[in-house]
Amino acid sequence: MPYPQTLDENPKIIFFTDFDGTITLNDSMALHTIVTDNLGFGEKLRRQANLDTLNDKVTFRESFWEMMESVKTPFPDCIRLLRENIKLDPYFKDFYQWSRTNKVPVIVLSSGMTPIIRSLLVHLVGPEANDIEIVSNEVEDKPGKTKDQEDGWQLKFHDDSAFGHDKSLTIRPYAEHFAARPNEPRPTMLYAGDGVSDLSAARETDLLFAKKGHDLITYCEREGIPFTVFEDWQSILATTKDILEGRKSIKSVAKEGAEKAQGEKQNIETTK
Protein backbone atom coordinates (compact mmCIF):
# COMPACT_ATOMS: atom_id res chain seq x y z
CA MET A 1 0.00 0.00 0.00
CA PRO A 2 1.35 3.45 -0.86
CA TYR A 3 1.64 6.34 1.56
CA PRO A 4 -0.44 7.20 3.56
CA GLN A 5 -2.32 3.87 3.58
CA THR A 6 0.85 2.17 4.83
CA LEU A 7 0.29 3.91 8.15
CA ASP A 8 -3.30 2.70 8.64
CA GLU A 9 -2.28 -0.18 10.93
CA ASN A 10 0.21 1.94 12.89
CA PRO A 11 3.29 -0.15 12.07
CA LYS A 12 6.20 0.01 14.50
CA ILE A 13 8.67 -0.51 11.63
CA ILE A 14 8.53 0.22 7.91
CA PHE A 15 11.17 -1.63 5.88
CA PHE A 16 12.36 -0.19 2.57
CA THR A 17 14.73 -2.21 0.39
CA ASP A 18 16.61 -2.18 -2.89
CA PHE A 19 16.11 -5.19 -5.21
CA ASP A 20 19.15 -5.91 -7.44
CA GLY A 21 22.02 -7.25 -5.34
CA THR A 22 20.07 -6.81 -2.09
CA ILE A 23 17.11 -9.17 -2.40
CA THR A 24 18.76 -10.93 -5.34
CA LEU A 25 22.02 -12.75 -4.70
CA ASN A 26 24.38 -11.05 -7.13
CA ASP A 27 24.23 -7.48 -8.41
CA SER A 28 26.49 -8.42 -11.35
CA MET A 29 23.49 -10.48 -12.51
CA ALA A 30 21.23 -7.42 -12.34
CA LEU A 31 18.04 -7.48 -14.36
CA HIS A 32 19.21 -4.96 -16.96
CA THR A 33 22.62 -6.69 -17.21
CA ILE A 34 21.11 -10.06 -18.15
CA VAL A 35 18.59 -8.59 -20.57
CA THR A 36 21.11 -6.27 -22.29
CA ASP A 37 23.93 -8.82 -22.55
CA ASN A 38 21.73 -11.61 -23.91
CA LEU A 39 18.98 -9.83 -25.82
CA GLY A 40 20.26 -6.28 -26.41
CA PHE A 41 23.44 -4.68 -27.72
CA GLY A 42 25.68 -6.99 -25.69
CA GLU A 43 28.20 -6.96 -22.86
CA LYS A 44 30.84 -4.74 -24.51
CA LEU A 45 28.51 -1.82 -25.19
CA ARG A 46 26.75 -2.31 -21.86
CA ARG A 47 30.09 -2.06 -20.00
CA GLN A 48 30.95 1.08 -21.96
CA ALA A 49 27.58 2.57 -21.04
CA ASN A 50 28.30 1.84 -17.37
CA LEU A 51 31.72 3.52 -17.65
CA ASP A 52 30.18 6.54 -19.35
CA THR A 53 27.72 6.82 -16.45
CA LEU A 54 30.48 6.55 -13.85
CA ASN A 55 32.48 9.22 -15.67
CA ASP A 56 29.44 11.54 -15.81
CA LYS A 57 29.34 11.50 -19.61
CA VAL A 58 25.70 10.39 -19.49
CA THR A 59 23.15 10.01 -16.70
CA PHE A 60 21.99 6.62 -15.44
CA ARG A 61 18.61 7.46 -16.94
CA GLU A 62 20.11 7.98 -20.42
CA SER A 63 22.28 4.87 -20.17
CA PHE A 64 19.43 2.66 -18.95
CA TRP A 65 17.14 3.94 -21.72
CA GLU A 66 19.71 3.08 -24.40
CA MET A 67 20.21 -0.41 -22.98
CA MET A 68 16.51 -1.21 -22.91
CA GLU A 69 15.91 0.33 -26.35
CA SER A 70 18.50 -2.10 -27.74
CA VAL A 71 16.28 -5.00 -26.64
CA LYS A 72 13.75 -5.93 -29.34
CA THR A 73 12.60 -9.21 -27.76
CA PRO A 74 8.91 -9.38 -26.72
CA PHE A 75 8.55 -8.49 -23.04
CA PRO A 76 7.17 -11.89 -21.88
CA ASP A 77 10.31 -13.56 -23.29
CA CYS A 78 12.49 -11.14 -21.30
CA ILE A 79 10.68 -12.15 -18.12
CA ARG A 80 11.20 -15.85 -18.95
CA LEU A 81 14.95 -15.29 -19.37
CA LEU A 82 15.18 -13.54 -16.01
CA ARG A 83 13.17 -16.23 -14.21
CA GLU A 84 15.71 -18.76 -15.44
CA ASN A 85 18.73 -16.76 -14.25
CA ILE A 86 17.81 -14.70 -11.17
CA LYS A 87 18.06 -16.16 -7.66
CA LEU A 88 16.83 -14.51 -4.49
CA ASP A 89 18.60 -14.54 -1.15
CA PRO A 90 17.18 -17.77 0.35
CA TYR A 91 16.38 -16.00 3.65
CA PHE A 92 14.32 -13.19 2.14
CA LYS A 93 11.23 -15.42 2.11
CA ASP A 94 11.63 -16.03 5.86
CA PHE A 95 11.98 -12.30 6.45
CA TYR A 96 8.90 -11.52 4.40
CA GLN A 97 6.77 -14.15 6.16
CA TRP A 98 7.87 -12.71 9.52
CA SER A 99 7.10 -9.18 8.34
CA ARG A 100 3.55 -10.16 7.37
CA THR A 101 2.93 -11.78 10.74
CA ASN A 102 4.28 -8.74 12.60
CA LYS A 103 2.65 -6.08 10.41
CA VAL A 104 5.95 -4.68 9.14
CA PRO A 105 5.33 -3.22 5.65
CA VAL A 106 8.03 -4.12 3.10
CA ILE A 107 8.47 -1.61 0.27
CA VAL A 108 10.81 -2.38 -2.64
CA LEU A 109 12.48 0.68 -4.18
CA SER A 110 14.24 -0.11 -7.44
CA SER A 111 15.68 1.47 -10.57
CA GLY A 112 14.49 -1.61 -12.46
CA MET A 113 11.02 -2.37 -13.84
CA THR A 114 7.97 -3.12 -11.72
CA PRO A 115 6.41 -5.95 -13.81
CA ILE A 116 9.72 -7.84 -13.89
CA ILE A 117 10.32 -7.45 -10.14
CA ARG A 118 6.73 -8.46 -9.37
CA SER A 119 6.98 -11.54 -11.57
CA LEU A 120 10.26 -12.65 -9.99
CA LEU A 121 9.04 -12.12 -6.41
CA VAL A 122 5.81 -14.05 -6.99
CA HIS A 123 7.71 -16.80 -8.83
CA LEU A 124 10.36 -17.19 -6.11
CA VAL A 125 8.50 -16.20 -2.91
CA GLY A 126 4.91 -17.18 -3.68
CA PRO A 127 1.56 -15.47 -4.36
CA GLU A 128 1.77 -13.58 -1.06
CA ALA A 129 4.48 -11.45 -2.71
CA ASN A 130 1.68 -9.73 -4.63
CA ASP A 131 1.16 -7.72 -1.43
CA ILE A 132 4.66 -6.21 -1.52
CA GLU A 133 4.60 -2.57 -2.58
CA ILE A 134 7.04 -1.97 -5.46
CA VAL A 135 8.06 1.54 -6.44
CA SER A 136 10.04 1.38 -9.66
CA ASN A 137 10.00 2.23 -13.35
CA GLU A 138 7.17 0.87 -15.46
CA VAL A 139 6.94 -0.66 -18.93
CA GLU A 140 4.54 0.56 -21.58
CA ASP A 141 3.52 -0.39 -25.12
CA LYS A 142 5.24 1.43 -27.95
CA PRO A 143 2.84 3.40 -30.19
CA GLY A 144 0.88 1.02 -32.39
CA LYS A 145 2.35 -2.09 -30.76
CA THR A 146 1.98 -4.28 -27.67
CA LYS A 147 4.52 -5.67 -25.20
CA ASP A 148 4.20 -9.22 -26.55
CA GLN A 149 5.37 -8.12 -30.00
CA GLU A 150 8.90 -7.71 -31.36
CA ASP A 151 10.16 -4.20 -30.42
CA GLY A 152 6.78 -3.58 -28.79
CA TRP A 153 7.71 -2.11 -25.38
CA GLN A 154 9.64 0.73 -23.80
CA LEU A 155 10.59 2.09 -20.39
CA LYS A 156 8.34 4.52 -18.56
CA PHE A 157 10.47 6.23 -15.93
CA HIS A 158 9.09 6.77 -12.45
CA ASP A 159 10.09 10.45 -12.23
CA ASP A 160 12.14 13.15 -13.93
CA SER A 161 15.36 12.60 -11.96
CA ALA A 162 18.71 11.71 -13.52
CA PHE A 163 18.29 8.18 -12.15
CA GLY A 164 14.80 7.78 -13.60
CA HIS A 165 13.76 6.91 -10.06
CA ASP A 166 14.88 8.96 -7.06
CA LYS A 167 14.23 6.50 -4.23
CA SER A 168 14.28 9.19 -1.55
CA LEU A 169 11.07 10.70 -2.98
CA THR A 170 9.10 7.65 -1.80
CA ILE A 171 10.43 7.81 1.75
CA ARG A 172 10.34 11.57 2.31
CA PRO A 173 6.54 11.84 2.72
CA TYR A 174 6.76 9.57 5.77
CA ALA A 175 9.37 11.77 7.42
CA GLU A 176 7.39 14.90 6.57
CA HIS A 177 4.18 13.31 7.87
CA PHE A 178 5.61 12.77 11.35
CA ALA A 179 7.54 16.04 11.41
CA ALA A 180 4.17 17.76 10.99
CA ARG A 181 2.56 15.52 13.66
CA PRO A 182 5.09 15.34 16.53
CA ASN A 183 2.56 13.78 18.90
CA GLU A 184 1.86 10.75 16.69
CA PRO A 185 3.84 7.53 17.35
CA ARG A 186 6.49 7.40 14.63
CA PRO A 187 7.54 4.05 13.13
CA THR A 188 11.21 3.19 12.84
CA MET A 189 12.21 3.36 9.17
CA LEU A 190 14.84 0.89 7.96
CA TYR A 191 16.49 0.49 4.56
CA ALA A 192 18.57 -2.30 2.99
CA GLY A 193 20.84 -1.64 0.01
CA ASP A 194 24.17 -2.37 -1.62
CA GLY A 195 24.99 0.55 -3.92
CA VAL A 196 25.68 4.26 -3.94
CA SER A 197 22.28 4.86 -5.58
CA ASP A 198 20.77 3.79 -2.24
CA LEU A 199 22.49 6.60 -0.35
CA SER A 200 19.85 9.27 -0.92
CA ALA A 201 17.15 6.88 0.29
CA ALA A 202 19.21 5.82 3.30
CA ARG A 203 19.48 9.46 4.42
CA GLU A 204 15.70 9.53 4.83
CA THR A 205 15.60 6.50 7.17
CA ASP A 206 16.79 5.72 10.70
CA LEU A 207 19.18 2.88 9.87
CA LEU A 208 20.71 1.42 6.73
CA PHE A 209 21.55 -2.25 6.31
CA ALA A 210 24.59 -2.03 3.99
CA LYS A 211 25.72 -5.17 2.20
CA LYS A 212 29.14 -6.47 3.24
CA GLY A 213 31.94 -5.92 0.75
CA HIS A 214 30.34 -2.98 -1.07
CA ASP A 215 31.34 0.67 -1.38
CA LEU A 216 28.14 1.80 0.30
CA ILE A 217 29.76 1.18 3.70
CA THR A 218 32.55 3.66 2.94
CA TYR A 219 30.03 6.28 1.83
CA CYS A 220 28.00 5.81 5.04
CA GLU A 221 31.12 6.29 7.17
CA ARG A 222 32.04 9.41 5.23
CA GLU A 223 28.52 10.90 5.31
CA GLY A 224 27.78 9.97 8.93
CA ILE A 225 24.77 7.80 8.03
CA PRO A 226 23.82 5.24 10.74
CA PHE A 227 24.37 1.76 9.31
CA THR A 228 24.96 -1.86 10.09
CA VAL A 229 26.49 -4.50 7.84
CA PHE A 230 24.58 -7.51 6.52
CA GLU A 231 25.62 -10.60 4.59
CA ASP A 232 22.14 -12.05 3.99
CA TRP A 233 18.53 -11.61 5.03
CA GLN A 234 18.99 -14.01 7.96
CA SER A 235 21.07 -11.34 9.71
CA ILE A 236 18.63 -8.61 8.68
CA LEU A 237 15.77 -10.60 10.18
CA ALA A 238 17.61 -11.17 13.47
CA THR A 239 18.46 -7.48 13.84
CA THR A 240 14.99 -6.26 12.84
CA LYS A 241 13.44 -8.63 15.40
CA ASP A 242 15.74 -7.21 18.09
CA ILE A 243 14.70 -3.66 17.20
CA LEU A 244 10.97 -4.46 17.05
CA GLU A 245 11.02 -6.33 20.36
CA GLY A 246 13.07 -3.68 22.12
CA ARG A 247 16.19 -5.73 22.75
CA LYS A 248 18.34 -3.29 20.76
CA SER A 249 18.09 0.39 19.86
CA ILE A 250 18.93 1.94 16.50
CA LYS A 251 21.87 3.69 18.19
CA SER A 252 23.34 0.47 19.58
CA VAL A 253 22.91 -1.40 16.28
CA ALA A 254 24.61 1.43 14.38
CA LYS A 255 27.45 1.54 16.92
CA GLU A 256 28.00 -2.22 16.59
CA GLY A 257 27.85 -1.95 12.79
CA ALA A 258 30.45 0.83 12.63
CA GLU A 259 32.77 -1.05 15.00
CA LYS A 260 32.42 -4.26 12.98
CA ALA A 261 33.16 -2.45 9.72
CA GLN A 262 36.24 -0.81 11.24
CA GLY A 263 37.45 -4.14 12.61
CA GLU A 264 37.12 -5.84 9.24
CA LYS A 265 38.94 -2.93 7.55
CA GLN A 266 41.83 -3.26 10.04
CA ASN A 267 42.02 -7.02 9.46
CA ILE A 268 42.31 -6.44 5.71
CA GLU A 269 45.10 -3.90 6.25
CA THR A 270 46.93 -6.30 8.59
CA THR A 271 46.87 -9.15 6.08
CA LYS A 272 48.21 -7.02 3.20
C-alpha positions in Angstrom: 0.0 0.0 0.0 1.4 3.4 -0.9 1.6 6.3 1.6 -0.4 7.2 3.6 -2.3 3.9 3.6 0.9 2.2 4.8 0.3 3.9 8.2 -3.3 2.7 8.6 -2.3 -0.2 10.9 0.2 1.9 12.9 3.3 -0.2 12.1 6.2 0.0 14.5 8.7 -0.5 11.6 8.5 0.2 7.9 11.2 -1.6 5.9 12.4 -0.2 2.6 14.7 -2.2 0.4 16.6 -2.2 -2.9 16.1 -5.2 -5.2 19.2 -5.9 -7.4 22.0 -7.2 -5.3 20.1 -6.8 -2.1 17.1 -9.2 -2.4 18.8 -10.9 -5.3 22.0 -12.8 -4.7 24.4 -11.1 -7.1 24.2 -7.5 -8.4 26.5 -8.4 -11.4 23.5 -10.5 -12.5 21.2 -7.4 -12.3 18.0 -7.5 -14.4 19.2 -5.0 -17.0 22.6 -6.7 -17.2 21.1 -10.1 -18.1 18.6 -8.6 -20.6 21.1 -6.3 -22.3 23.9 -8.8 -22.6 21.7 -11.6 -23.9 19.0 -9.8 -25.8 20.3 -6.3 -26.4 23.4 -4.7 -27.7 25.7 -7.0 -25.7 28.2 -7.0 -22.9 30.8 -4.7 -24.5 28.5 -1.8 -25.2 26.7 -2.3 -21.9 30.1 -2.1 -20.0 30.9 1.1 -22.0 27.6 2.6 -21.0 28.3 1.8 -17.4 31.7 3.5 -17.7 30.2 6.5 -19.3 27.7 6.8 -16.5 30.5 6.5 -13.8 32.5 9.2 -15.7 29.4 11.5 -15.8 29.3 11.5 -19.6 25.7 10.4 -19.5 23.1 10.0 -16.7 22.0 6.6 -15.4 18.6 7.5 -16.9 20.1 8.0 -20.4 22.3 4.9 -20.2 19.4 2.7 -19.0 17.1 3.9 -21.7 19.7 3.1 -24.4 20.2 -0.4 -23.0 16.5 -1.2 -22.9 15.9 0.3 -26.4 18.5 -2.1 -27.7 16.3 -5.0 -26.6 13.7 -5.9 -29.3 12.6 -9.2 -27.8 8.9 -9.4 -26.7 8.6 -8.5 -23.0 7.2 -11.9 -21.9 10.3 -13.6 -23.3 12.5 -11.1 -21.3 10.7 -12.2 -18.1 11.2 -15.8 -18.9 15.0 -15.3 -19.4 15.2 -13.5 -16.0 13.2 -16.2 -14.2 15.7 -18.8 -15.4 18.7 -16.8 -14.3 17.8 -14.7 -11.2 18.1 -16.2 -7.7 16.8 -14.5 -4.5 18.6 -14.5 -1.1 17.2 -17.8 0.4 16.4 -16.0 3.7 14.3 -13.2 2.1 11.2 -15.4 2.1 11.6 -16.0 5.9 12.0 -12.3 6.4 8.9 -11.5 4.4 6.8 -14.1 6.2 7.9 -12.7 9.5 7.1 -9.2 8.3 3.5 -10.2 7.4 2.9 -11.8 10.7 4.3 -8.7 12.6 2.7 -6.1 10.4 5.9 -4.7 9.1 5.3 -3.2 5.7 8.0 -4.1 3.1 8.5 -1.6 0.3 10.8 -2.4 -2.6 12.5 0.7 -4.2 14.2 -0.1 -7.4 15.7 1.5 -10.6 14.5 -1.6 -12.5 11.0 -2.4 -13.8 8.0 -3.1 -11.7 6.4 -6.0 -13.8 9.7 -7.8 -13.9 10.3 -7.5 -10.1 6.7 -8.5 -9.4 7.0 -11.5 -11.6 10.3 -12.6 -10.0 9.0 -12.1 -6.4 5.8 -14.1 -7.0 7.7 -16.8 -8.8 10.4 -17.2 -6.1 8.5 -16.2 -2.9 4.9 -17.2 -3.7 1.6 -15.5 -4.4 1.8 -13.6 -1.1 4.5 -11.4 -2.7 1.7 -9.7 -4.6 1.2 -7.7 -1.4 4.7 -6.2 -1.5 4.6 -2.6 -2.6 7.0 -2.0 -5.5 8.1 1.5 -6.4 10.0 1.4 -9.7 10.0 2.2 -13.4 7.2 0.9 -15.5 6.9 -0.7 -18.9 4.5 0.6 -21.6 3.5 -0.4 -25.1 5.2 1.4 -28.0 2.8 3.4 -30.2 0.9 1.0 -32.4 2.3 -2.1 -30.8 2.0 -4.3 -27.7 4.5 -5.7 -25.2 4.2 -9.2 -26.6 5.4 -8.1 -30.0 8.9 -7.7 -31.4 10.2 -4.2 -30.4 6.8 -3.6 -28.8 7.7 -2.1 -25.4 9.6 0.7 -23.8 10.6 2.1 -20.4 8.3 4.5 -18.6 10.5 6.2 -15.9 9.1 6.8 -12.4 10.1 10.5 -12.2 12.1 13.2 -13.9 15.4 12.6 -12.0 18.7 11.7 -13.5 18.3 8.2 -12.1 14.8 7.8 -13.6 13.8 6.9 -10.1 14.9 9.0 -7.1 14.2 6.5 -4.2 14.3 9.2 -1.6 11.1 10.7 -3.0 9.1 7.6 -1.8 10.4 7.8 1.8 10.3 11.6 2.3 6.5 11.8 2.7 6.8 9.6 5.8 9.4 11.8 7.4 7.4 14.9 6.6 4.2 13.3 7.9 5.6 12.8 11.4 7.5 16.0 11.4 4.2 17.8 11.0 2.6 15.5 13.7 5.1 15.3 16.5 2.6 13.8 18.9 1.9 10.7 16.7 3.8 7.5 17.4 6.5 7.4 14.6 7.5 4.1 13.1 11.2 3.2 12.8 12.2 3.4 9.2 14.8 0.9 8.0 16.5 0.5 4.6 18.6 -2.3 3.0 20.8 -1.6 0.0 24.2 -2.4 -1.6 25.0 0.5 -3.9 25.7 4.3 -3.9 22.3 4.9 -5.6 20.8 3.8 -2.2 22.5 6.6 -0.4 19.8 9.3 -0.9 17.1 6.9 0.3 19.2 5.8 3.3 19.5 9.5 4.4 15.7 9.5 4.8 15.6 6.5 7.2 16.8 5.7 10.7 19.2 2.9 9.9 20.7 1.4 6.7 21.5 -2.2 6.3 24.6 -2.0 4.0 25.7 -5.2 2.2 29.1 -6.5 3.2 31.9 -5.9 0.7 30.3 -3.0 -1.1 31.3 0.7 -1.4 28.1 1.8 0.3 29.8 1.2 3.7 32.6 3.7 2.9 30.0 6.3 1.8 28.0 5.8 5.0 31.1 6.3 7.2 32.0 9.4 5.2 28.5 10.9 5.3 27.8 10.0 8.9 24.8 7.8 8.0 23.8 5.2 10.7 24.4 1.8 9.3 25.0 -1.9 10.1 26.5 -4.5 7.8 24.6 -7.5 6.5 25.6 -10.6 4.6 22.1 -12.0 4.0 18.5 -11.6 5.0 19.0 -14.0 8.0 21.1 -11.3 9.7 18.6 -8.6 8.7 15.8 -10.6 10.2 17.6 -11.2 13.5 18.5 -7.5 13.8 15.0 -6.3 12.8 13.4 -8.6 15.4 15.7 -7.2 18.1 14.7 -3.7 17.2 11.0 -4.5 17.0 11.0 -6.3 20.4 13.1 -3.7 22.1 16.2 -5.7 22.7 18.3 -3.3 20.8 18.1 0.4 19.9 18.9 1.9 16.5 21.9 3.7 18.2 23.3 0.5 19.6 22.9 -1.4 16.3 24.6 1.4 14.4 27.4 1.5 16.9 28.0 -2.2 16.6 27.9 -1.9 12.8 30.4 0.8 12.6 32.8 -1.0 15.0 32.4 -4.3 13.0 33.2 -2.5 9.7 36.2 -0.8 11.2 37.4 -4.1 12.6 37.1 -5.8 9.2 38.9 -2.9 7.6 41.8 -3.3 10.0 42.0 -7.0 9.5 42.3 -6.4 5.7 45.1 -3.9 6.2 46.9 -6.3 8.6 46.9 -9.1 6.1 48.2 -7.0 3.2 
